[in-house]
């Protein structure tokens, strides 16, 4: 029989496995229970007795602790009460059992139930299924004598030398055990029931309809939600210290032409409806005119847009027209675009300093996630792992083929200045008569030319159809190969090396280097698309090389793993694409929203003649190739704002009148102001090593905008629609269609 103070040593000899997962869920009842009035007297009495039994078992007040065995010197120690989820039990003989208890604070305690100490508690402990919520009363065990502990460990090692783990692993296990408190059980009581046949393997995965089990039993999901909460609090504390005023603006707004489809909420006044707020944009501009100098809000916004992995139909956002899911909404008065960019940079640097990514990341189920307990230690800020870069929209398109550059990808895109030397090659890759030919290079690491060629062949075979059907031509890949004529560049001619060196600005080429060429139409004055086919191809090729092990990508927490880029000087307007909602009848749409100011006086003059060539005072913040926020300098002069609405966008008169409240505020001496919206969910997802925001939201929507956990949206009946003067219209096939 082990003495109570030897429980901790016994647990170290027979360690518990820390991770268990459910493999299946018990099926829910197929039929709902009958109402009480439909039961026979005997059935009703049995129902009543069962309900009272469950109340008595799980919700009655605690009873005094009763010890049934001598506790020795432990009687003098105070008894503490703990609650939490019980882990899987480990029995050692008939009289000793162990399990972990995870408390609401996240602390993992080691419970020891010893029949010699309390036979009643030990018996109850063995009858409670794993994963049950419990309340326990226990005393903390004495620390083991060092000599006794070393002797026990050496004996254990001599008896099972073939099963002894590696030295580092053993040290890690011992460290974990020492960090945990070991408790000797006096009493245990379940707080609810769980099916006794639940089995949870380490690789268990659940359907979205079992989201509560995903959150409970997927440690990586819980870790992301905890980090999200911590990060949100850090942003709020920083802004409060900077004297921002948190203002909640209405969710029920009205329909306005801001560019996105809206969710409408009909009222019982027939013919009228609210629109769920797309963003607090107009309200916060009015607050600037109201004398609120610095505004902030975690604002929930709604847009009826096709779902993507980085957006949701509902999101908390901060005044930018692009869906940013959960975002932090900010606005400053008496400021400029440059000052806002500096303020936002300082805010993120402050959070990164508190975050300290170089020291806070842990590997949880294969994902890199910051550990909240480590963050609370406020570790010193070591070498930075991030950079901030400023680049204009035009330069970003030219260098990276996108307005969302991923600066982790090495080398930029270059354009050939002289096509005469590669005229024949140009005719091979494109049918355009006078194209712009661009190229970039990537260098696979520590692989043979043969391996690189095999990879490229498979990559091109699996290329998405969009690249094959590109009217400008398909990308062409050449590989530097010393064994081939002209090192594999026969199609470029004998002057290939001079052409490559002059175009790409480098001369240290070596075997296995990949060269990509692409032709496209030369840009003309006016609207420039936000990406090129070569830019998309470059990102796809780099991602594939990283996935196949040909290139290394900095892991989160390593230098260069967080690459921020401020992209500025966006076009003010763009042509309306087919099926895209616009703000007026001029065939134009704002690249961001109608309230953005021109970049300069010259851009304001362009609005009278060539509006597509005008630039805006807009700025987007990009992290690792993903836009995480954006903002702009606003039109604070009512005449200019009305000019853009009436004369540039050519909004109908009734739509212009819908902005009377805003124009009235601007006429009331509204100061210059600018704002920014940080896409919080996207930011958290990037910091937590996941490509979808659904992994950092507790109850996310699917790509179809549905909530599989609560099964929304639900179908409507005629009785529900009648008070609003609505009815279901007949579909084409004769069925009802909303």
ABEGO torsion letter per residue (X at the ends): XBBAAAAAAAAAABBBBABBBBABBBBBBABBBBBAAABBAAAAAAAAAAAAAAAAAAABBBBBBBBABBAEAAAABBBBBBBEBBBBBBBBEAABBBBBBBBAAGBBBBBBBBAAABAAAAAAAAABBBGBBBBBBBBBBBBBBAAAAAAAAAAAAAABAAABBBAAAAAAAAAAAAABBBBBBABBBBABBBBAABBBBAABBBBAAAAAAAAAABAAAAAAAAAAAAAAAAAAAAAAAAGBBBBBBBABBBBBBAGBBBBBBBBABBGBBBBBBABAAAAAAAAAAAGBABBBBBBBBBBBBBBBAABBABBBBBGBABBAEBBBBBBBBGBBAAAAAAAAAAAAAAAAAAAGAAAABBBBGGBBBBBAAAAAAGBBBBBBABBBBBBBAAAAAAAAGBABBBAABBEBBBBBABAAAAAAAAAAABABABBBBBBBBBBBBGBBAAAAAAAAAAAAAABBAAAAABAAEBBBBBBBBAABBGGGAAAAEAAAAAAAAAAAGBABBBBGBBBBBBBBBBBBBEBBBABBAAAAAAAAAAAAAAAAGABBBBBBGBBGABBBBBBBGBBABBBBBBGBBBABAAGBBBABBAABBBABAAAAAAAAABAAABBBBBBBBBBGGBBAEBBBBBBABAAAAAAAAAAAAGBBAAAAAAAAAAAAAAAAGBBBBBBBBBBAAAAAAAAAGBABAAAABABBBBAAGBBAAAGOBBBBBAAAAAAAGBBBBBBAAGBBBX
